Amino acid sequence: MIMRRKKTPPTTPLRLQQALDWLAASPQEDALLDLVPLRNHVATIASSAIPVLHRLKIMELLQQRAERIDEMLVPMLLDVKLPLPVHLGTVARDLIGLRAELGETWLKLAESADPREVARVRRSRTHICWQGIHNLSRQFIAALLIAIPTPVFFWRNFQALYHCARGSVDPTSTLPAEMSAIDTRFKSVLALSAAQPEGLTPRETIFLAEYLESQSAATQIDIIPPDEAADWLWLGAGLDQPPVPLSRRSPADRPSLYFRFGKLAELAKLQLDQLNDGVPPTSFGLPLQAAGADYRNALERARQHWTTPRWRSFNRRPKSIPIEVCTQLSLLWSTLEKDSKPEPNSSAGKLAHTDWTLLNESPSGYAIVHVVGKASGIVPGSALGLRVSDGAAWQICLVRWARSNNSSHVEMGLEVLASSAIPVRIQSLARRNSESPIPALLLPAIPSLNRGEAILSGRGDYNARPFTLLQEQGASLQIVECIPHRSLVETASIEVFEFQRNRVAP
């Protein structure tokens, strides 16, 4: 009699079993606590030799956990300013890393999966590519929110997923819903990258990303090079580089995607005209917040970049000069007031600034990097003071863009608004009895630029109605009634506007 040995099922590798047990357990109430184990388990699945269908199912379960983390963390980043708190920056970078790992794992799965096999579980290669595109687009947005450079391999993998999805469908048949979603998300990221997102606040970034989800179909994409460069940009297949204006450089002999945002810019202009006329945004498919001035300003800045790709107007001259920077408007005002009334043995002014290095300069402004001291309150669109030495005049600058590789590193691009400023107070005539005067900066006229006297204040509506200007001159207080004339700068943080003096109040 022949004894048959009973077959024993293969044992599940320990790390894979740990991942399965973790997925079977209830998620943490605090989704952020799942971030580290989730990254570990994604790495396990990516390196495990398990059947494609099993891998697909496990990846979808891991994906659900990633969405929970994203939904909890992103709202925490909407109002942060640079540099980020260390803990928050660490968690955000971990999420960005997780999205990159998920995107690359989905890409490998799409490239290796047999379409007939995944069809057995009602999936397709296009569906798998959509999962990858979704993760990388969320990675891109998270990187913008904390103002770090675009992560390595983002553009390479993002394009690879798009081309893989395009190659998996029959162009003569009705495109699956996932392909339409991929097109929308792909165009959204292209348009967002062309809108100079480093100059947007986190809330403006989210608004613009949501806007593009419903409007990006106006983006034109072609695989055939255009006859003229004009406002076209391109992406080289397999290259890990952001879009490049065709007018600046042509692609080498490799397959490329060509795209432009002219129609998107025209659509945005039409919608902005309607919003400025008071038409409710919901009447033409935009969120209610689009009616807000800050979001209309963000959309207008994006429209300008979509109309004309960025082009450097001036050559930058490299520098390496130590400078002092005051990053908070309230401290800048106090510093200027103190400088105008020097008091012996006072050191308050020295506490208002930090040390930076000037990297380069041009007629339009500066690029600077933080060196030492506690910098805080940095966000695109804010104002700050800069001086080249102790005792020099404070130049008033607008933060055009900001980057931060980590919690101890900040770079900024600045536009000079004025070579000096005078601390004053302003008060709306309509609210004279209900509100106290607020601090503001009086910027001198610049006749060569056809610019008159201007006021720089925190965000409000002083540029829309008559106001009183209160200015101390020695031991006297001058009170002047003024009328706003022309808005020069309007961001989520500040407003700068010309004005005309009316008369001296009795």
Disulfide bonds with the S-S distance in Angstrom:
none
